[in-house]
Amino acid sequence: MTDEVTLLWRGGALLGEGPAWDPARGVLWFVDIKRRRVHRYDPASGAVDQWDAPAQVGWVLPADDGALIAGLQTGLARFDPAAGSFSHLAEVEPELPGNRLNDATVAPDGAIFFGSMDDGESAVTGRVHRWDGSAAVATAIPAVAITNGPGIAPDGRTLYHVDTVGGVIHAVALASDGTTGAMREFARIDPADGHPDGVTVDSAGNVWVGLWGGWRARLYSPAGTILREVRLPASNVTKVALGGPDLRTAFVTTASVGLDDSQRAAQPEAGGLFSFAVEVPGQPLPPARAGG
């Protein structure tokens, strides 16, 4: 398997994040958090469409009612791309207006696990929550400044949670009713290699992670052994999503925020959307419970 990387979109996102393959539509959704935009990439045409969100948007995920669920700084919302509208579903941490939502995944039962974080990236106020279609409830996972992931193993029994500032990916026991249990260190990233960002779990239970400041996406085995690294032409790699018709295309979001003029000149494709091929396919993303 070669590490040939393709630039799909030279969009210069400030904070590209949240790539999610939509198997029903055959498209990739991703966001630019800081520009408050939702993007849709269509591999068939190469087109990238965009919508403005009413607040910072950490992710959008396809839902079981044909719409999408969006994680906004102001809470969860139902996003209708045909109308370009956002309808409020639930508040999340209204007592912490300095927090925003950052990353998410869908469990096999359709529940969304998502994280919050301090928008100033310093206060330890970020929690992992679960949306079951009717309420968003914080899990028992301890608070950190910046949550990333989560990702869920194919058997649904392990949730991978990232403490970006701490440089650690944790493996958390996940019960069938969605409650979280014992937590252990899965992988610790040397700061010289970057900071762990979003994670995605493939169909064999291997864990992909984007390394912020590390110029690469890294693949870990279920035992925590490094299996592969793919270098990107952008230093701030945020997340990998596995998609395409056979789920063997890695789509990678990156960011340009925080780069100075010389850094931007050195990495003109920073903030772009990239792809490369993988040998082990991803897991089909279940439709999320829309609720509301």
C-alpha positions in Angstrom: 0.0 0.0 0.0 1.6 3.3 -1.1 1.3 6.5 0.8 0.4 8.6 -2.3 -1.7 11.6 -1.1 -4.1 13.4 -3.3 -5.4 17.0 -2.7 -9.1 17.0 -3.2 -10.0 20.5 -2.2 -7.7 23.5 -1.8 -10.1 25.4 0.5 -7.7 26.8 3.0 -10.0 25.9 6.0 -9.0 27.7 9.2 -10.0 24.6 11.2 -11.1 21.8 8.9 -12.6 19.0 11.1 -15.3 16.3 11.5 -15.0 14.4 8.2 -17.8 11.8 8.0 -18.7 9.5 5.1 -22.4 9.5 4.2 -23.0 6.0 2.7 -26.6 6.8 1.7 -25.7 9.9 -0.3 -22.2 8.8 -1.3 -20.6 12.0 -0.1 -18.3 13.3 2.6 -19.4 15.9 5.1 -16.8 18.0 6.9 -16.7 21.4 8.6 -14.6 24.5 9.1 -15.2 25.2 12.7 -13.8 28.7 12.9 -15.5 29.9 9.7 -18.7 28.3 10.8 -19.2 26.4 7.6 -20.5 22.9 6.7 -18.9 21.4 3.5 -20.0 18.5 1.3 -17.5 16.8 -1.0 -18.9 14.7 -3.8 -16.3 12.2 -5.2 -18.3 11.6 -8.3 -18.0 15.2 -9.5 -15.3 16.6 -7.3 -17.6 19.4 -6.2 -17.5 20.9 -2.8 -20.6 22.7 -1.6 -20.9 24.8 1.6 -23.4 26.2 4.0 -23.0 28.8 6.7 -23.8 27.7 10.2 -25.3 29.9 12.9 -22.4 29.2 15.3 -19.1 27.4 15.4 -19.8 23.9 14.1 -17.8 20.9 15.2 -19.4 18.2 13.1 -22.5 17.1 11.1 -23.6 13.5 11.0 -26.3 11.8 8.8 -29.5 11.0 10.7 -32.2 8.4 10.4 -34.8 10.9 9.2 -32.8 12.0 6.1 -31.5 15.2 7.7 -28.2 15.6 9.6 -27.4 16.4 13.2 -25.0 19.2 13.8 -22.9 19.9 16.8 -22.9 23.7 17.3 -21.4 25.8 20.0 -25.0 26.6 21.0 -26.0 22.9 21.2 -27.3 20.2 18.9 -29.3 21.1 15.9 -31.1 19.4 13.0 -29.5 20.5 9.7 -31.5 20.3 6.5 -29.1 20.8 3.6 -31.9 21.2 1.0 -33.2 24.3 2.9 -29.9 25.3 4.5 -31.6 25.5 7.8 -30.6 24.6 11.4 -33.3 23.7 13.9 -32.4 23.6 17.6 -32.6 20.1 19.2 -30.9 20.3 22.6 -28.7 22.5 24.8 -25.3 21.2 25.8 -23.5 22.7 28.7 -25.5 26.0 28.8 -23.7 26.8 32.0 -20.3 26.8 30.1 -20.7 29.4 27.3 -17.0 29.4 26.8 -17.1 25.8 25.6 -17.9 24.5 22.1 -18.4 21.1 20.6 -15.5 19.5 18.8 -15.8 16.0 17.5 -18.2 13.1 17.3 -19.1 9.6 16.1 -22.2 7.3 15.9 -22.5 4.1 18.0 -24.0 1.0 16.4 -27.4 1.8 18.1 -27.5 5.2 16.5 -26.5 7.2 19.6 -24.0 10.0 19.1 -21.0 10.3 21.3 -19.4 13.7 21.1 -17.0 15.9 23.0 -16.9 19.5 24.2 -13.9 21.7 24.9 -12.8 25.0 26.2 -12.8 27.3 23.2 -9.7 29.0 24.8 -8.0 25.6 24.9 -6.9 25.9 28.5 -9.7 25.3 31.0 -10.3 21.7 31.9 -14.0 21.9 31.0 -14.3 19.5 28.1 -16.6 16.4 28.5 -17.7 13.5 26.4 -21.5 13.4 26.0 -24.0 10.9 24.6 -27.1 11.9 22.6 -29.8 9.1 22.4 -32.3 11.0 20.3 -34.0 12.7 23.3 -31.3 14.1 25.6 -27.6 14.8 25.7 -26.0 13.4 28.8 -22.4 13.7 30.0 -20.6 10.4 30.4 -18.4 9.5 33.4 -15.2 10.1 31.4 -13.2 12.8 33.3 -13.0 16.3 32.0 -10.1 17.5 29.9 -9.3 20.8 28.2 -9.7 19.5 24.6 -11.6 16.3 23.9 -11.2 14.6 20.5 -12.6 11.5 19.0 -14.4 9.6 20.2 -14.2 6.5 18.1 -15.9 3.1 18.7 -14.5 -0.4 18.1 -16.4 -2.7 15.7 -17.8 -4.8 18.6 -19.2 -1.6 20.2 -17.5 -2.4 23.5 -14.6 0.1 23.5 -14.7 3.8 23.0 -11.5 5.7 22.1 -11.3 9.1 23.8 -8.5 11.6 23.1 -7.0 14.0 25.6 -5.3 16.3 23.0 -3.4 18.5 25.5 -2.3 15.5 27.5 -1.2 13.7 24.4 -3.0 10.5 25.2 -5.6 8.3 23.5 -7.6 6.4 26.1 -9.6 3.2 25.6 -12.9 3.3 27.6 -15.1 0.3 28.3 -18.6 0.8 26.8 -21.6 -1.1 28.0 -24.6 -2.0 25.8 -26.7 0.7 27.4 -24.2 3.4 26.4 -22.6 3.9 29.8 -18.9 4.2 30.1 -16.7 2.2 32.5 -13.0 1.6 33.1 -10.5 3.7 31.2 -7.0 2.8 30.3 -4.2 4.4 28.3 -4.2 3.1 24.8 -1.4 5.2 23.2 0.7 8.1 24.4 2.0 10.4 21.7 5.5 12.0 22.0 5.0 15.8 21.7 7.8 15.8 19.1 5.4 13.8 16.9 2.5 16.2 17.3 -0.7 16.2 19.4 -3.4 13.6 18.9 -6.5 15.0 17.3 -9.5 13.1 15.9 -9.7 9.3 15.7 -11.5 6.8 13.5 -11.7 3.0 14.0 -11.6 0.7 11.0 -13.4 -2.6 10.5 -10.5 -4.5 12.0 -10.4 -2.4 15.1 -7.3 -0.4 14.1 -7.3 3.3 15.2 -6.4 6.1 12.8 -5.4 9.4 14.5 -4.6 12.8 13.0 -1.5 14.4 14.6 -1.8 18.2 15.0 1.6 19.7 14.4 2.8 16.3 13.3 2.3 16.4 9.5 0.8 12.9 9.5 -1.9 10.5 10.0 -1.0 7.5 12.2 -2.5 4.0 12.4 -2.5 1.9 15.6 -3.4 -1.7 15.9 -6.0 -2.7 18.6 -2.9 -3.5 20.8 -1.6 0.0 20.5 1.3 -0.8 18.0 2.0 1.7 15.3 1.2 0.1 11.9 1.5 2.9 9.4 2.1 6.6 9.1 1.1 8.8 6.1 2.7 12.2 5.7 0.5 15.1 4.6 1.6 18.4 3.1 0.0 20.3 6.0 1.3 20.3 9.6 -2.0 20.4 11.4 -3.8 17.1 10.5 -7.1 16.9 12.3 -9.0 13.7 11.4 -9.2 10.8 9.1 -12.6 9.4 7.8 -12.8 6.1 5.9 -15.2 6.2 3.0 -15.8 5.7 -0.7 -17.9 2.8 -2.2 -15.6 0.2 -0.6 -14.7 2.3 2.5 -11.1 2.1 1.5 -10.4 5.8 0.9 -9.0 7.8 3.7 -10.3 11.4 3.7 -8.2 13.8 5.8 -9.1 17.2 7.1 -6.4 19.8 8.0 -6.2 23.3 9.4 -4.4 26.5 8.6 -5.3 28.4 11.8 -2.3 29.6 13.8 0.2 29.5 11.0 2.3 32.6 10.4 3.2 34.0 7.0 6.3 31.9 6.5 4.5 28.7 7.6 1.6 29.4 5.2 4.1 29.9 2.4 5.8 26.6 3.2 2.5 24.7 3.2 0.1 26.4 0.8 -2.3 23.4 0.9 -2.8 23.7 4.6 -6.5 23.6 5.4 -7.2 21.4 2.4 -9.0 18.1 2.1 -6.8 15.2 1.2 -7.2 11.5 0.4 -5.1 8.3 0.3 -5.8 4.6 -0.1 -6.1 2.1 2.9 -6.0 -1.7 2.9 -8.4 -2.3 5.7 -11.9 -0.7 5.0 -13.7 1.4 7.5 -16.9 0.7 9.3 -20.2 1.9 7.7 -21.4 4.9 9.7 -24.8 4.1 11.2 -27.5 6.8 10.8 -27.8 8.9 14.0 -31.0 9.1 16.0 -32.6 12.4 14.9 -35.0 12.7 17.8 -36.5 16.1 18.2 
